Amino acid sequence: MKKTILLTIKLFLFWMLLFALQHTVFLIYNLSELKVIGFDRTILSYYYALSMDISATAYLMSLPVLLLIIAVCIKKNSVLINSIHTINIILIITCLIIGIFDTGLYSVWGTKINGKAISYMVFPKEAIKSFAAVPYILFIAILVIEGVLAIFIYKRIFRPGFFGKINIYFKIIFPIVLMFVLFAAVRGGFNKYPINKSRVYYSKLPVLNYSALNGFWNFMEIFVNPDIKKNPYNYFTKVKAENIVNFMHKTPVDSTEFILTTSSPNIVLILLESVSAECTESLGGIKGLMPGIDSLAKEGLLFKNFYANGFRTEQGIIAFFSSFPAQPKTIITKKFGKLEKLPNMAKILGNCGYSENYYYSGNLDFMNTDAYMKSSGFTHIIGEDNYKWVKRTEWGAYDEELFDCHLNEAAKDAQPFFSVIMTSTNHEPFDGDVEKVFKGNSTADDYKNTVHYTDKCLFDYLHKAQSKPWYNNTLFIITADHAHYMPFNRGYNEPERHRIPLLFYGNVLKEKYKGKTNNKIGSQIDLPAMLLSQLKIGYKQFVKSKNLFNKYSPEFAFYTFDNGFGIITPQQTIVYDHNSGQVVYCKNKLSPAIDEEITNKGKAYLQVMFEEYIKLNN
């Protein structure tokens, strides 16, 4: 009897120690984020992790303990004992893999495993490329060391064997008590509601919160609740949230400034992979990093306060074409039933006589890009399999080849055309064989070198395009699919992590707008209203899109991250973390009432947007 109880306690302590080890590895790897944090605050992450670690331990012990109970009740139990060992070893290895993956994912995305990351597993090749910046050799070494140590300790302390004669009352009472305890532990105690992530979110610093978040528990929670059918962001009544959002978009007068010399130009939308506004000197960034764009800005109309709504390419594409913001925790490109119901700027342009063309040198199947482009009306679609590329990185052909491809192929595109060029050389792991303008060996230096290369390719492309017959009647819109945490290692939820360049350029731009800047605050979802207004095409179906060329249009930008949002207004910038239920960043010192009002706008926006997301395929 004592042996059975002792074995159960030993197994419980083993799992708790293993999770403590994983927390420690996570914190050590992300030590750079802890430099400004006191030791006492860091240690608190272990305390706040306890309840979820206990819950995860109860999950992991359930099946082995059930088999242990059965083994107690029978004499010949060697098969059951071996099964318990096998199951525990598999669970140990699984937890270690999840833990090491979480650590690597946080360093790249600023989050642990979530729905987005799991959706990438459908594309293992691209998933590996996305996380190629992670030092695999180091992580594999850590995994092996953890595995050897954990299995050695497990085998030393947990040795169930043949049990002697056991009291009949113990055989009845022990299973009942143990299963009751496990159930309570899984649930997180006897509170009204079961344990959730908010239990471990105690700090404004994401690294501490994610350290306390148990990887196995988080992984199981994603599979237990795979499809979001109920809005998790119900901050207000439905009517109040909708009223707030409607007021945010209220435009008293349409006073659009027409910046083009024609209402039917060719349009080339150039999406630069992972380029942050901080890369351009003209936007307050690094001098000499993107001299091409800085030079072009002197001849174009530059937007100084433009933001990406998410942090992945597929989020940027949906924002630009369908004016639908990025969602926390999920991704709409994987939901075919939802995609078809979104408005689509490309489809509208096609209905107005534009030919539609998409130029990319990577995998078009990734995140259903090909399906979305075809459903949008694109007929001339270039990808990795239908063009002869010479030199490739992990994600696609070198940008110089892609731009040359457009110069060669555009002659086939009926005018007026709407063409999209999606670059890829500046994608993680920044492994392009490009000129090493920045001589260091850090990830930041690799990033800056590929950014500099992409900038040169863009500048050369536009210089070559001047000889093409379609050039003089073409509007070039130069922006980014999303920003990046480089070059300054920004936190995943920081506003500057989402600021991107936007430049309108070309001979169709009226002279008085060349070399000028626009300071209005906007984001990717505003492009449909901005562009269609210049073409004198209606855009009422894009209810979230704001026409930044109308001086009376409201000013704000909204972006999301793993489970929260940022909202930027002329008055204030607020970052709100839903897990912890608190504002984690506030740019200016204003009155609490103003800060609360702006925060409530962000909450209402997220609530209404996510409700629309849920109902799209209903």
CORKAWO-V619526 format. One record per residue. RES is the residue in three letters. OMEGA is omega in whole degrees, -180 to 180 (* if undefined). D_CENTER is the distance of its C-alpha to the mean C-alpha in Angstrom with 1 decimal. Layout:
res->RES omega->OMEGA d_center->D_CENTER
res->RES omega->OMEGA d_center->D_CENTER
This chain:
res->MET omega->180 d_center->51.0
res->LYS omega->-179 d_center->50.0
res->LYS omega->-180 d_center->48.4
res->THR omega->179 d_center->46.1
res->ILE omega->-179 d_center->45.0
res->LEU omega->179 d_center->44.5
res->LEU omega->180 d_center->42.4
res->THR omega->179 d_center->40.1
res->ILE omega->180 d_center->39.8
res->LYS omega->-180 d_center->39.2
res->LEU omega->177 d_center->36.4
res->PHE omega->-179 d_center->34.7
res->LEU omega->179 d_center->35.1
res->PHE omega->-178 d_center->33.9
res->TRP omega->-180 d_center->30.5
res->MET omega->178 d_center->30.2
res->LEU omega->179 d_center->31.1
res->LEU omega->179 d_center->28.6
res->PHE omega->177 d_center->25.7
res->ALA omega->177 d_center->27.1
res->LEU omega->180 d_center->27.1
res->GLN omega->176 d_center->23.4
res->HIS omega->-178 d_center->22.6
res->THR omega->178 d_center->24.8
res->VAL omega->180 d_center->23.2
res->PHE omega->-178 d_center->19.8
res->LEU omega->-180 d_center->21.4
res->ILE omega->-179 d_center->23.5
res->TYR omega->-179 d_center->20.7
res->ASN omega->-176 d_center->18.8
res->LEU omega->-178 d_center->22.3
res->SER omega->179 d_center->21.4
res->GLU omega->-176 d_center->19.5
res->LEU omega->-175 d_center->22.6
res->LYS omega->-178 d_center->25.2
res->VAL omega->-177 d_center->25.5
res->ILE omega->178 d_center->25.5
res->GLY omega->-179 d_center->28.8
res->PHE omega->-178 d_center->29.7
res->ASP omega->179 d_center->30.6
res->ARG omega->178 d_center->27.2
res->THR omega->180 d_center->25.6
res->ILE omega->179 d_center->28.1
res->LEU omega->-180 d_center->27.2
res->SER omega->177 d_center->24.0
res->TYR omega->-180 d_center->26.4
res->TYR omega->-178 d_center->28.3
res->TYR omega->178 d_center->25.3
res->ALA omega->-171 d_center->24.2
res->LEU omega->-175 d_center->27.6
res->SER omega->180 d_center->27.3
res->MET omega->174 d_center->24.2
res->ASP omega->178 d_center->25.7
res->ILE omega->178 d_center->28.9
res->SER omega->179 d_center->27.2
res->ALA omega->178 d_center->25.5
res->THR omega->179 d_center->28.9
res->ALA omega->175 d_center->30.6
res->TYR omega->-175 d_center->28.4
res->LEU omega->-178 d_center->29.1
res->MET omega->-171 d_center->32.8
res->SER omega->-177 d_center->33.5
res->LEU omega->177 d_center->34.6
res->PRO omega->-180 d_center->36.3
res->VAL omega->177 d_center->38.2
res->LEU omega->178 d_center->39.2
res->LEU omega->178 d_center->40.7
res->LEU omega->178 d_center->42.2
res->ILE omega->179 d_center->44.0
res->ILE omega->-180 d_center->45.4
res->ALA omega->179 d_center->46.5
res->VAL omega->-172 d_center->48.4
res->CYS omega->180 d_center->50.3
res->ILE omega->-175 d_center->51.6
res->LYS omega->-178 d_center->53.7
res->LYS omega->-172 d_center->52.5
res->ASN omega->-176 d_center->48.8
res->SER omega->179 d_center->47.9
res->VAL omega->179 d_center->45.6
res->LEU omega->-180 d_center->43.7
res->ILE omega->178 d_center->43.5
res->ASN omega->178 d_center->42.2
res->SER omega->178 d_center->39.6
res->ILE omega->179 d_center->38.4
res->HIS omega->-178 d_center->38.1
res->THR omega->-180 d_center->36.2
res->ILE omega->-179 d_center->33.7
res->ASN omega->179 d_center->33.1
res->ILE omega->179 d_center->32.6
res->ILE omega->180 d_center->30.0
res->LEU omega->178 d_center->28.2
res->ILE omega->-179 d_center->28.4
res->ILE omega->179 d_center->27.0
res->THR omega->-179 d_center->24.1
res->CYS omega->179 d_center->23.2
res->LEU omega->179 d_center->23.5
res->ILE omega->178 d_center->21.2
res->ILE omega->-179 d_center->18.5
res->GLY omega->-178 d_center->19.1
res->ILE omega->177 d_center->18.9
res->PHE omega->178 d_center->15.8
res->ASP omega->-179 d_center->14.2
res->THR omega->179 d_center->15.6
res->GLY omega->-179 d_center->14.3
res->LEU omega->180 d_center->10.7
res->TYR omega->-179 d_center->10.9
res->SER omega->-178 d_center->12.4
res->VAL omega->-174 d_center->9.7
res->TRP omega->-176 d_center->6.3
res->GLY omega->-180 d_center->8.4
res->THR omega->170 d_center->8.4
res->LYS omega->-177 d_center->10.8
res->ILE omega->176 d_center->10.9
res->ASN omega->-178 d_center->9.4
res->GLY omega->179 d_center->9.8
res->LYS omega->-178 d_center->7.0
res->ALA omega->-180 d_center->8.4
res->ILE omega->178 d_center->11.8
res->SER omega->178 d_center->11.5
res->TYR omega->-178 d_center->11.2
res->MET omega->175 d_center->14.5
res->VAL omega->-180 d_center->16.3
res->PHE omega->-173 d_center->16.0
res->PRO omega->-179 d_center->17.1
res->LYS omega->-180 d_center->18.1
res->GLU omega->179 d_center->14.8
res->ALA omega->179 d_center->13.0
res->ILE omega->179 d_center->15.7
res->LYS omega->-178 d_center->15.2
res->SER omega->-177 d_center->11.5
res->PHE omega->-177 d_center->12.7
res->ALA omega->178 d_center->16.0
res->ALA omega->180 d_center->15.8
res->VAL omega->180 d_center->16.4
res->PRO omega->-173 d_center->20.2
res->TYR omega->-177 d_center->21.0
res->ILE omega->178 d_center->24.7
res->LEU omega->-177 d_center->24.3
res->PHE omega->177 d_center->22.0
res->ILE omega->178 d_center->24.4
res->ALA omega->178 d_center->27.3
res->ILE omega->-180 d_center->25.8
res->LEU omega->180 d_center->25.3
res->VAL omega->-180 d_center->28.9
res->ILE omega->179 d_center->30.3
res->GLU omega->-178 d_center->28.7
res->GLY omega->-180 d_center->29.8
res->VAL omega->-179 d_center->33.3
res->LEU omega->-177 d_center->33.7
res->ALA omega->-178 d_center->32.3
res->ILE omega->178 d_center->34.5
res->PHE omega->-180 d_center->37.5
res->ILE omega->-180 d_center->37.3
res->TYR omega->-178 d_center->36.7
res->LYS omega->180 d_center->39.8
res->ARG omega->-173 d_center->41.9
res->ILE omega->-175 d_center->41.3
res->PHE omega->-177 d_center->40.8
res->ARG omega->177 d_center->43.8
res->PRO omega->179 d_center->44.8
res->GLY omega->178 d_center->48.0
res->PHE omega->180 d_center->51.1
res->PHE omega->177 d_center->51.8
res->GLY omega->-180 d_center->55.3
res->LYS omega->-176 d_center->56.9
res->ILE omega->-179 d_center->54.7
res->ASN omega->-178 d_center->56.0
res->ILE omega->179 d_center->55.5
res->TYR omega->178 d_center->54.3
res->PHE omega->-180 d_center->51.6
res->LYS omega->-180 d_center->50.5
res->ILE omega->-173 d_center->50.1
res->ILE omega->-176 d_center->48.8
res->PHE omega->179 d_center->46.4
res->PRO omega->-178 d_center->44.1
res->ILE omega->-179 d_center->44.0
res->VAL omega->-176 d_center->43.3
res->LEU omega->-180 d_center->40.6
res->MET omega->177 d_center->38.7
res->PHE omega->179 d_center->38.9
res->VAL omega->180 d_center->37.5
res->LEU omega->180 d_center->34.6
res->PHE omega->179 d_center->33.8
res->ALA omega->-179 d_center->33.9
res->ALA omega->178 d_center->31.7
res->VAL omega->-178 d_center->29.1
res->ARG omega->-179 d_center->29.1
res->GLY omega->180 d_center->28.9
res->GLY omega->-175 d_center->32.4
res->PHE omega->177 d_center->34.5
res->ASN omega->-178 d_center->32.5
res->LYS omega->-178 d_center->32.3
res->TYR omega->179 d_center->28.6
res->PRO omega->179 d_center->27.1
res->ILE omega->174 d_center->24.8
res->ASN omega->-173 d_center->21.2
res->LYS omega->-179 d_center->18.3
res->SER omega->-180 d_center->19.9
res->ARG omega->-175 d_center->22.8
res->VAL omega->-180 d_center->21.1
res->TYR omega->-173 d_center->19.2
res->TYR omega->-172 d_center->22.1
res->SER omega->172 d_center->20.9
res->LYS omega->-179 d_center->19.2
res->LEU omega->-176 d_center->17.9
res->PRO omega->-176 d_center->14.7
res->VAL omega->179 d_center->16.2
res->LEU omega->179 d_center->19.1
res->ASN omega->-179 d_center->17.4
res->TYR omega->174 d_center->15.3
res->SER omega->-178 d_center->18.6
res->ALA omega->-179 d_center->20.4
res->LEU omega->-178 d_center->18.1
res->ASN omega->-176 d_center->19.9
res->GLY omega->-179 d_center->17.9
res->PHE omega->179 d_center->20.4
res->TRP omega->180 d_center->20.5
res->ASN omega->180 d_center->16.7
res->PHE omega->180 d_center->16.9
res->MET omega->-179 d_center->19.9
res->GLU omega->179 d_center->18.6
res->ILE omega->-179 d_center->15.8
res->PHE omega->178 d_center->18.7
res->VAL omega->179 d_center->21.2
res->ASN omega->-172 d_center->19.1
res->PRO omega->-176 d_center->17.3
res->ASP omega->-177 d_center->17.5
res->ILE omega->-179 d_center->17.0
res->LYS omega->179 d_center->20.4
res->LYS omega->-177 d_center->20.9
res->ASN omega->179 d_center->19.1
res->PRO omega->-174 d_center->18.0
res->TYR omega->179 d_center->18.1
res->ASN omega->-179 d_center->21.8
res->TYR omega->-175 d_center->22.7
res->PHE omega->170 d_center->25.7
res->THR omega->-179 d_center->28.0
res->LYS omega->-178 d_center->26.9
res->VAL omega->-179 d_center->29.5
res->LYS omega->-180 d_center->28.6
res->ALA omega->-179 d_center->24.9
res->GLU omega->178 d_center->25.8
res->ASN omega->179 d_center->28.5
res->ILE omega->-178 d_center->26.2
res->VAL omega->178 d_center->23.8
res->ASN omega->179 d_center->26.8
res->PHE omega->179 d_center->28.3
res->MET omega->-177 d_center->25.2
res->HIS omega->-176 d_center->25.6
res->LYS omega->179 d_center->29.4
res->THR omega->-173 d_center->31.0
res->PRO omega->-175 d_center->34.7
res->VAL omega->173 d_center->35.8
res->ASP omega->-179 d_center->34.7
res->SER omega->-175 d_center->35.7
res->THR omega->171 d_center->33.6
res->GLU omega->179 d_center->34.5
res->PHE omega->-171 d_center->34.9
res->ILE omega->-175 d_center->33.9
res->LEU omega->178 d_center->34.9
res->THR omega->-179 d_center->38.3
res->THR omega->178 d_center->37.7
res->SER omega->179 d_center->35.9
res->SER omega->179 d_center->35.4
res->PRO omega->163 d_center->33.9
res->ASN omega->-179 d_center->32.0
res->ILE omega->174 d_center->28.3
res->VAL omega->178 d_center->26.2
res->LEU omega->-178 d_center->22.5
res->ILE omega->180 d_center->21.2
res->LEU omega->-179 d_center->17.4
res->LEU omega->-177 d_center->17.1
res->GLU omega->168 d_center->14.3
res->SER omega->-179 d_center->12.3
res->VAL omega->178 d_center->15.2
res->SER omega->176 d_center->15.1
res->ALA omega->-178 d_center->18.0
res->GLU omega->177 d_center->19.2
res->CYS omega->-175 d_center->20.3
res->THR omega->-180 d_center->22.9
res->GLU omega->-178 d_center->26.1
res->SER omega->176 d_center->26.8
res->LEU omega->178 d_center->23.7
res->GLY omega->-177 d_center->24.8
res->GLY omega->-173 d_center->23.1
res->ILE omega->179 d_center->24.7
res->LYS omega->175 d_center->28.1
res->GLY omega->-180 d_center->28.7
res->LEU omega->178 d_center->25.2
res->MET omega->-178 d_center->24.9
res->PRO omega->180 d_center->28.6
res->GLY omega->179 d_center->28.3
res->ILE omega->179 d_center->26.0
res->ASP omega->177 d_center->28.1
res->SER omega->180 d_center->31.2
res->LEU omega->-179 d_center->29.9
res->ALA omega->180 d_center->29.0
res->LYS omega->180 d_center->32.8
res->GLU omega->-177 d_center->33.5
res->GLY omega->178 d_center->30.6
res->LEU omega->-174 d_center->29.1
res->LEU omega->177 d_center->26.2
res->PHE omega->-171 d_center->23.8
res->LYS omega->-176 d_center->23.2
res->ASN omega->-176 d_center->20.8
res->PHE omega->-171 d_center->18.1
res->TYR omega->170 d_center->14.4
res->ALA omega->-179 d_center->11.2
res->ASN omega->179 d_center->10.0
res->GLY omega->-179 d_center->6.2
res->PHE omega->175 d_center->4.8
res->ARG omega->-177 d_center->5.5
res->THR omega->-177 d_center->9.3
res->GLU omega->176 d_center->9.8
res->GLN omega->-180 d_center->8.3
res->GLY omega->-180 d_center->10.6
res->ILE omega->179 d_center->13.4
res->ILE omega->179 d_center->13.6
res->ALA omega->-178 d_center->13.6
res->PHE omega->-173 d_center->16.3
res->PHE omega->-174 d_center->18.4
res->SER omega->179 d_center->18.2
res->SER omega->178 d_center->17.4
res->PHE omega->-175 d_center->15.0
res->PRO omega->176 d_center->12.2
res->ALA omega->-180 d_center->8.6
res->GLN omega->170 d_center->8.9
res->PRO omega->168 d_center->7.8
res->LYS omega->-179 d_center->8.3
res->THR omega->-176 d_center->9.0
res->ILE omega->-169 d_center->8.9
res->ILE omega->-179 d_center->12.2
res->THR omega->178 d_center->13.0
res->LYS omega->-175 d_center->14.1
res->LYS omega->-176 d_center->16.5
res->PHE omega->180 d_center->19.5
res->GLY omega->-180 d_center->21.5
res->LYS omega->-174 d_center->19.1
res->LEU omega->-175 d_center->18.5
res->GLU omega->-176 d_center->22.2
res->LYS omega->178 d_center->22.7
res->LEU omega->171 d_center->20.5
res->PRO omega->-174 d_center->22.5
res->ASN omega->-179 d_center->22.2
res->MET omega->-179 d_center->23.4
res->ALA omega->-180 d_center->24.1
res->LYS omega->178 d_center->26.3
res->ILE omega->178 d_center->28.1
res->LEU omega->178 d_center->28.9
res->GLY omega->179 d_center->30.2
res->ASN omega->180 d_center->32.4
res->CYS omega->173 d_center->33.7
res->GLY omega->179 d_center->34.9
res->TYR omega->167 d_center->32.1
res->SER omega->-173 d_center->31.5
res->GLU omega->-170 d_center->27.8
res->ASN omega->-177 d_center->26.6
res->TYR omega->-177 d_center->23.3
res->TYR omega->-180 d_center->23.5
res->TYR omega->-178 d_center->21.1
res->SER omega->-179 d_center->22.2
res->GLY omega->-177 d_center->19.6
res->ASN omega->-178 d_center->19.2
res->LEU omega->179 d_center->19.3
res->ASP omega->-177 d_center->18.9
res->PHE omega->180 d_center->15.3
res->MET omega->174 d_center->13.2
res->ASN omega->-180 d_center->16.5
res->THR omega->-178 d_center->16.7
res->ASP omega->-180 d_center->20.4
res->ALA omega->-179 d_center->21.0
res->TYR omega->-179 d_center->19.1
res->MET omega->179 d_center->21.0
res->LYS omega->178 d_center->24.3
res->SER omega->179 d_center->24.0
res->SER omega->178 d_center->23.4
res->GLY omega->178 d_center->26.7
res->PHE omega->-179 d_center->25.9
res->THR omega->177 d_center->29.0
res->HIS omega->-174 d_center->28.9
res->ILE omega->179 d_center->25.8
res->ILE omega->177 d_center->25.6
res->GLY omega->-175 d_center->23.6
res->GLU omega->-173 d_center->24.2
res->ASP omega->-176 d_center->27.0
res->ASN omega->174 d_center->29.1
res->TYR omega->-177 d_center->29.8
res->LYS omega->178 d_center->31.5
res->TRP omega->-176 d_center->29.2
res->VAL omega->-172 d_center->30.9
res->LYS omega->-173 d_center->28.5
res->ARG omega->165 d_center->25.0
res->THR omega->180 d_center->22.1
res->GLU omega->-172 d_center->19.8
res->TRP omega->-179 d_center->17.8
res->GLY omega->179 d_center->20.7
res->ALA omega->178 d_center->23.9
res->TYR omega->-174 d_center->24.4
res->ASP omega->180 d_center->23.7
res->GLU omega->177 d_center->27.5
res->GLU omega->-180 d_center->28.1
res->LEU omega->180 d_center->25.6
res->PHE omega->176 d_center->27.2
res->ASP omega->177 d_center->30.6
res->CYS omega->180 d_center->29.7
res->HIS omega->179 d_center->29.1
res->LEU omega->-180 d_center->32.4
res->ASN omega->-173 d_center->34.2
res->GLU omega->-173 d_center->32.8
res->ALA omega->179 d_center->32.7
res->ALA omega->179 d_center->36.5
res->LYS omega->-174 d_center->35.9
res->ASP omega->-179 d_center->33.7
res->ALA omega->-180 d_center->35.9
res->GLN omega->-2 d_center->36.0
res->PRO omega->-180 d_center->34.5
res->PHE omega->171 d_center->31.2
res->PHE omega->-177 d_center->27.6
res->SER omega->178 d_center->25.9
res->VAL omega->176 d_center->22.3
res->ILE omega->-178 d_center->21.8
res->MET omega->-177 d_center->18.4
res->THR omega->-178 d_center->18.8
res->SER omega->-175 d_center->17.3
res->THR omega->-179 d_center->19.3
res->ASN omega->176 d_center->17.0
res->HIS omega->172 d_center->14.3
res->GLU omega->14 d_center->13.8
res->PRO omega->177 d_center->16.3
res->PHE omega->-173 d_center->18.2
res->ASP omega->-178 d_center->21.2
res->GLY omega->177 d_center->23.1
res->ASP omega->-175 d_center->26.8
res->VAL omega->180 d_center->27.0
res->GLU omega->-178 d_center->29.3
res->LYS omega->178 d_center->28.7
res->VAL omega->177 d_center->29.2
res->PHE omega->-163 d_center->27.6
res->LYS omega->-177 d_center->29.6
res->GLY omega->-179 d_center->27.6
res->ASN omega->-178 d_center->25.9
res->SER omega->176 d_center->22.7
res->THR omega->179 d_center->19.2
res->ALA omega->179 d_center->19.4
res->ASP omega->177 d_center->22.6
res->ASP omega->179 d_center->21.2
res->TYR omega->-177 d_center->18.4
res->LYS omega->180 d_center->21.1
res->ASN omega->179 d_center->23.4
res->THR omega->174 d_center->21.2
res->VAL omega->180 d_center->20.3
res->HIS omega->179 d_center->24.1
res->TYR omega->180 d_center->24.8
res->THR omega->179 d_center->22.6
res->ASP omega->179 d_center->24.3
res->LYS omega->179 d_center->27.7
res->CYS omega->179 d_center->27.0
res->LEU omega->-178 d_center->26.0
res->PHE omega->179 d_center->29.2
res->ASP omega->179 d_center->31.4
res->TYR omega->-178 d_center->30.1
res->LEU omega->176 d_center->31.1
res->HIS omega->179 d_center->34.4
res->LYS omega->-177 d_center->35.2
res->ALA omega->-178 d_center->34.2
res->GLN omega->-180 d_center->37.0
res->SER omega->-178 d_center->39.6
res->LYS omega->-177 d_center->38.2
res->PRO omega->-179 d_center->40.1
res->TRP omega->-171 d_center->37.0
res->TYR omega->-173 d_center->35.7
res->ASN omega->180 d_center->37.8
res->ASN omega->-175 d_center->36.5
res->THR omega->173 d_center->32.8
res->LEU omega->176 d_center->30.1
res->PHE omega->176 d_center->27.3
res->ILE omega->-174 d_center->24.0
res->ILE omega->-178 d_center->22.0
res->THR omega->-179 d_center->18.5
res->ALA omega->177 d_center->15.0
res->ASP omega->175 d_center->12.2
res->HIS omega->177 d_center->9.9
res->ALA omega->-179 d_center->10.9
res->HIS omega->178 d_center->10.6
res->TYR omega->171 d_center->11.5
res->MET omega->10 d_center->14.8
res->PRO omega->-175 d_center->17.7
res->PHE omega->176 d_center->18.0
res->ASN omega->-179 d_center->15.6
res->ARG omega->173 d_center->13.9
res->GLY omega->-173 d_center->12.2
res->TYR omega->-178 d_center->8.5
res->ASN omega->-178 d_center->10.0
res->GLU omega->177 d_center->12.8
res->PRO omega->-180 d_center->13.9
res->GLU omega->175 d_center->14.9
res->ARG omega->-176 d_center->11.4
res->HIS omega->-179 d_center->11.0
res->ARG omega->-176 d_center->14.6
res->ILE omega->177 d_center->15.5
res->PRO omega->169 d_center->19.0
res->LEU omega->-177 d_center->20.7
res->LEU omega->172 d_center->24.3
res->PHE omega->-170 d_center->26.8
res->TYR omega->174 d_center->29.4
res->GLY omega->-178 d_center->32.5
res->ASN omega->178 d_center->36.1
res->VAL omega->178 d_center->35.5
res->LEU omega->178 d_center->34.4
res->LYS omega->-174 d_center->37.3
res->GLU omega->-175 d_center->38.9
res->LYS omega->179 d_center->38.5
res->TYR omega->-179 d_center->34.7
res->LYS omega->-179 d_center->34.6
res->GLY omega->-179 d_center->33.6
res->LYS omega->177 d_center->32.5
res->THR omega->175 d_center->29.3
res->ASN omega->-175 d_center->27.8
res->ASN omega->-179 d_center->26.5
res->LYS omega->-179 d_center->25.2
res->ILE omega->179 d_center->21.8
res->GLY omega->-179 d_center->19.5
res->SER omega->-175 d_center->16.2
res->GLN omega->-177 d_center->15.3
res->ILE omega->-180 d_center->16.6
res->ASP omega->-177 d_center->19.9
res->LEU omega->179 d_center->20.7
res->PRO omega->180 d_center->22.6
res->ALA omega->-178 d_center->24.9
res->MET omega->-175 d_center->25.4
res->LEU omega->-177 d_center->26.3
res->LEU omega->178 d_center->28.2
res->SER omega->179 d_center->30.2
res->GLN omega->179 d_center->31.4
res->LEU omega->-179 d_center->32.5
res->LYS omega->177 d_center->34.2
res->ILE omega->-179 d_center->32.3
res->GLY omega->-178 d_center->31.5
res->TYR omega->-176 d_center->27.9
res->LYS omega->-180 d_center->28.6
res->GLN omega->178 d_center->26.3
res->PHE omega->-170 d_center->23.3
res->VAL omega->-180 d_center->23.9
res->LYS omega->-175 d_center->20.7
res->SER omega->-178 d_center->21.4
res->LYS omega->179 d_center->23.6
res->ASN omega->-176 d_center->26.1
res->LEU omega->176 d_center->25.9
res->PHE omega->174 d_center->29.2
res->ASN omega->-175 d_center->30.9
res->LYS omega->180 d_center->31.9
res->TYR omega->180 d_center->32.0
res->SER omega->-180 d_center->28.5
res->PRO omega->-179 d_center->26.5
res->GLU omega->168 d_center->24.1
res->PHE omega->173 d_center->20.7
res->ALA omega->-177 d_center->17.0
res->PHE omega->176 d_center->14.3
res->TYR omega->179 d_center->10.6
res->THR omega->171 d_center->8.3
res->PHE omega->-170 d_center->6.0
res->ASP omega->178 d_center->6.5
res->ASN omega->180 d_center->10.0
res->GLY omega->-177 d_center->11.3
res->PHE omega->170 d_center->11.8
res->GLY omega->176 d_center->13.5
res->ILE omega->-177 d_center->16.5
res->ILE omega->176 d_center->18.6
res->THR omega->177 d_center->22.3
res->PRO omega->-179 d_center->25.4
res->GLN omega->-166 d_center->26.5
res->GLN omega->171 d_center->23.7
res->THR omega->-177 d_center->20.0
res->ILE omega->171 d_center->18.7
res->VAL omega->-175 d_center->15.6
res->TYR omega->178 d_center->15.9
res->ASP omega->-177 d_center->14.6
res->HIS omega->-178 d_center->15.4
res->ASN omega->-179 d_center->16.0
res->SER omega->179 d_center->18.6
res->GLY omega->-178 d_center->19.8
res->GLN omega->173 d_center->20.3
res->VAL omega->-178 d_center->19.6
res->VAL omega->177 d_center->18.3
res->TYR omega->180 d_center->18.8
res->CYS omega->-170 d_center->21.6
res->LYS omega->-173 d_center->22.6
res->ASN omega->178 d_center->26.2
res->LYS omega->179 d_center->29.0
res->LEU omega->180 d_center->30.0
res->SER omega->177 d_center->31.7
res->PRO omega->-179 d_center->30.0
res->ALA omega->179 d_center->30.8
res->ILE omega->179 d_center->28.9
res->ASP omega->180 d_center->25.8
res->GLU omega->179 d_center->26.1
res->GLU omega->-180 d_center->26.5
res->ILE omega->176 d_center->23.4
res->THR omega->180 d_center->21.4
res->ASN omega->175 d_center->22.9
res->LYS omega->178 d_center->22.0
res->GLY omega->179 d_center->18.3
res->LYS omega->-179 d_center->18.9
res->ALA omega->180 d_center->20.9
res->TYR omega->179 d_center->18.5
res->LEU omega->-179 d_center->15.7
res->GLN omega->-178 d_center->18.5
res->VAL omega->180 d_center->20.0
res->MET omega->-177 d_center->16.8
res->PHE omega->176 d_center->15.9
res->GLU omega->176 d_center->19.6
res->GLU omega->178 d_center->19.6
res->TYR omega->-179 d_center->16.8
res->ILE omega->-173 d_center->18.8
res->LYS omega->-175 d_center->22.0
res->LEU omega->-178 d_center->21.1
res->ASN omega->177 d_center->22.6
res->ASN omega->* d_center->25.3
